Amino acid sequence: MNFILSSQRNGIYLCQRREIMGRLIQILRTDSEEIEIYSPKYDGEEDSEFEKFLKINGARKEPQLRKFFDAIVSAVDKIREVGARENLFRPEGRRIKALPLFISSNNKIDKKIGKMRLSCLRYSEKILILGNGGVSTLQKYEDDVWLNKCVNDLRIIDRIITKELKRIRKTIDDK
């Protein structure tokens, strides 16, 4: 699929030819000018990818998964305060990052229950795109069908943004 990025008065849109396929919406507005946080919201869907992540994973009852969810929400809150500093993320390859970076636990993690992660696209300390994520019992996200899809969706968005930035000859500075 060939997509372009179209910046319009009421948002940044992902377009295929002349059809709008979805858009990046700014979420988590902050009182400071530390960061702008976005999440993809595709046509025909009510929620952004990050909102879907919150709804699905916020309802989990397992204490281990609640701990992961709380760590992710805490990390997003911290990012809102201080910006998307590199040291707050687990690297997943180029601009793709994951939350949480680390979870402290007195108990050993039960591999049968799994771990939770949120996929992100970090452009700088001031620009972050929150994707979707979920729970996996596997070691690598590439081995989990759902998490791999979440990362691949962000990679597509990254390619669109990078291509558009090259077209208009703009760069995103880190800071």
C-alpha positions as CSV (number, residue, x, y, z in Angstrom):
1,M,0.0,0.0,0.0
2,N,1.2,3.5,-0.8
3,F,0.4,6.0,1.9
4,I,1.2,9.7,2.3
5,L,1.1,11.9,5.3
6,S,-1.3,14.8,5.0
7,S,-1.3,17.6,7.6
8,Q,-4.6,19.4,7.8
9,R,-6.1,21.9,10.1
10,N,-7.8,19.2,12.3
11,G,-5.1,16.6,12.4
12,I,-2.4,14.6,10.7
13,Y,-3.8,12.0,8.3
14,L,-2.5,8.8,6.8
15,C,-3.8,8.7,3.2
16,Q,-3.7,6.3,0.3
17,R,-4.0,8.2,-2.9
18,R,-6.7,10.6,-2.0
19,E,-8.5,8.5,0.5
20,I,-8.0,9.1,4.2
21,M,-7.2,5.7,5.8
22,G,-6.8,7.0,9.3
23,R,-5.1,9.7,11.3
24,L,-2.7,10.4,14.1
25,I,-4.5,12.1,16.9
26,Q,-2.8,14.0,19.6
27,I,-3.6,12.5,22.9
28,L,-2.5,13.1,26.5
29,R,-2.3,16.9,26.2
30,T,0.2,18.3,28.8
31,D,0.4,21.6,30.5
32,S,4.0,21.9,29.7
33,E,5.7,22.1,26.3
34,E,7.8,19.0,27.0
35,I,6.2,16.6,24.6
36,E,3.4,16.0,22.0
37,I,2.0,12.5,22.3
38,Y,0.0,10.9,19.4
39,S,-1.7,7.6,18.7
40,P,-3.0,6.2,15.4
41,K,-6.8,6.1,15.0
42,Y,-7.9,4.3,11.9
43,D,-11.0,5.0,9.9
44,G,-14.1,3.2,11.1
45,E,-12.6,2.7,14.6
46,E,-13.9,4.5,17.6
47,D,-10.7,4.4,19.7
48,S,-7.0,5.2,19.0
49,E,-4.6,2.3,19.3
50,F,-3.4,3.5,22.7
51,E,-7.0,3.8,24.0
52,K,-7.7,0.2,22.8
53,F,-4.6,-0.9,24.7
54,L,-5.8,0.8,27.9
55,K,-9.3,-0.6,27.6
56,I,-8.2,-4.2,27.0
57,N,-5.3,-4.4,29.4
58,G,-6.6,-2.2,32.1
59,A,-9.3,-4.8,32.8
60,R,-6.9,-7.6,33.5
61,K,-7.1,-9.2,36.9
62,E,-3.9,-11.1,37.3
63,P,-1.6,-9.3,39.8
64,Q,1.4,-9.9,37.6
65,L,-0.2,-8.2,34.6
66,R,-1.7,-5.4,36.8
67,K,1.9,-4.7,37.8
68,F,3.0,-4.4,34.2
69,F,0.0,-2.3,33.3
70,D,0.6,0.1,36.2
71,A,4.3,0.3,35.2
72,I,3.3,1.3,31.7
73,V,0.8,3.9,32.8
74,S,3.4,5.3,35.3
75,A,6.0,5.5,32.5
76,V,3.6,7.4,30.2
77,D,2.9,9.8,33.1
78,K,6.6,10.3,33.6
79,I,7.0,10.9,29.9
80,R,4.3,13.6,30.0
81,E,6.3,15.4,32.7
82,V,9.9,15.1,31.4
83,G,9.6,14.2,27.7
84,A,10.4,11.0,25.9
85,R,13.9,10.5,27.1
86,E,15.6,7.6,25.5
87,N,16.4,6.0,28.9
88,L,12.7,5.5,29.7
89,F,12.2,2.9,26.9
90,R,13.3,-0.6,26.0
91,P,14.8,-0.5,22.5
92,E,13.1,-2.7,19.9
93,G,15.0,-1.4,16.8
94,R,15.6,2.0,15.4
95,R,12.7,4.3,16.5
96,I,10.5,1.5,17.8
97,K,10.5,1.3,21.5
98,A,8.6,-0.5,24.2
99,L,7.3,0.2,27.7
100,P,7.9,-0.7,30.4
101,L,11.7,-0.5,30.4
102,F,11.9,-2.5,33.6
103,I,9.6,-3.9,36.2
104,S,10.9,-4.5,39.7
105,S,9.4,-7.6,41.3
106,N,10.2,-9.4,44.5
107,N,8.5,-12.4,43.0
108,K,9.7,-14.3,39.9
109,I,7.6,-13.6,36.8
110,D,5.3,-16.5,35.9
111,K,6.0,-17.2,32.3
112,K,2.6,-18.9,31.9
113,I,0.9,-15.6,32.7
114,G,3.3,-13.6,30.6
115,K,4.5,-10.0,30.3
116,M,2.8,-6.9,29.0
117,R,4.3,-4.4,26.7
118,L,3.2,-1.3,24.8
119,S,4.8,-0.5,21.4
120,C,5.9,3.1,20.7
121,L,7.5,5.2,18.0
122,R,9.9,7.7,19.5
123,Y,11.0,10.5,17.2
124,S,12.6,12.7,19.8
125,E,12.2,13.8,23.4
126,K,9.3,16.0,22.2
127,I,7.4,13.7,19.8
128,L,6.1,10.2,20.7
129,I,3.5,8.0,19.0
130,L,1.9,5.4,21.3
131,G,0.8,2.3,19.5
132,N,-0.9,-0.8,20.9
133,G,0.5,-3.8,22.7
134,G,-0.6,-6.7,24.9
135,V,0.5,-9.7,26.8
136,S,2.9,-12.3,25.6
137,T,4.3,-15.5,27.1
138,L,7.0,-15.6,24.4
139,Q,10.6,-14.2,24.7
140,K,10.6,-11.9,21.7
141,Y,7.8,-9.8,20.3
142,E,8.5,-11.1,16.8
143,D,7.4,-14.6,17.9
144,D,4.0,-13.2,19.1
145,V,1.5,-12.6,16.2
146,W,-0.3,-9.7,17.9
147,L,2.7,-7.9,19.2
148,N,4.5,-8.3,15.9
149,K,1.4,-6.7,14.2
150,C,1.5,-3.8,16.6
151,V,5.2,-3.2,15.9
152,N,4.7,-3.6,12.1
153,D,1.8,-1.1,12.2
154,L,4.2,1.5,13.8
155,R,6.9,0.7,11.2
156,I,4.4,1.5,8.4
157,I,3.6,4.8,10.1
158,D,7.4,5.5,10.5
159,R,8.0,4.9,6.8
160,I,5.1,7.3,5.9
161,I,6.4,10.0,8.2
162,T,10.0,9.6,7.1
163,K,9.0,9.7,3.4
164,E,7.0,12.8,4.0
165,L,9.7,14.5,6.0
166,K,12.2,13.8,3.2
167,R,9.7,15.2,0.6
168,I,9.2,18.4,2.5
169,R,12.9,18.4,3.5
170,K,12.3,18.6,7.3
171,T,14.0,16.9,10.1
172,I,13.0,16.2,13.7
173,D,15.6,17.4,16.2
174,D,16.2,15.4,19.3
175,K,15.5,18.2,21.9
